[in-house]
Amino acid sequence: MAPTEEPDFAPWLAPPSRQTKELSSVGGMPESLDLTVGDQIYVEKEGLPSALRNRLLRVAAFQNPEFYKAQAMRLPTYDKPRIIACAEDCGRHFALPRGSLEEVRSLLSELGIEVNVRDERYPGEPLDVTFQGELRPEQQTAAREMLARRPSVVSS
């Protein structure tokens, strides 16, 4: 983003990439988007505008601190990527890390796109086990706090 694009541009407040957060909607956006949550968040590529695809992929990318450290010390950076991308190309879909679900929802909400999430994670099977150890006092306090927040968990 060039400084002239924004009247009160403050470069000292800009992120290291010098790009500000885009909030405006890009034309041709879908009304809704289906996300499948499994081991990752899967988004189907077909019919997805490239501008939206790029913004979703940027959610799963971050700047590599090792690159900037080497650059600041005037060391070679040829073997260090500037950006670390955590998205994967899966043929008809691309996959984003599950931890980025809230950020993806927020981005799509800002763009006025309805989000349909289908949870395909395997819930597992309950195990019939009992705890045989002893908790320290601070662990007992933490366990009580956690159990108080999860009413579906039965305490023993």
HELIX and SHEET records of a PDB file:
HELIX    1   1 PRO A    3  GLU A    5  5                                   3    
HELIX    2   2 PRO A   11  LEU A   13  5                                   3    
HELIX    3   3 SER A   50  VAL A   59  1                                  10    
HELIX    4   4 PRO A   65  ALA A   72  1                                   8    
HELIX    5   5 ARG A   98  SER A  100  5                                   3    
HELIX    6   6 LEU A  101  GLU A  110  1                                  10    
HELIX    7   7 PRO A  137  ARG A  149  1                                  13    
SHEET    1   A 5 GLU A  88  CYS A  90  0                                        
SHEET    2   A 5 HIS A  93  LEU A  96 -1                                        
SHEET    3   A 5 ILE A  41  GLU A  44 -1                                        
SHEET    4   A 5 SER A  32  VAL A  37 -1                                        
SHEET    5   A 5 GLU A 114  ASP A 119  1                                        
SHEET    1   B 2 ALA A  61  GLN A  63  0                                        
SHEET    2   B 2 ILE A  83  ALA A  85 -1                                        
END                                                                             
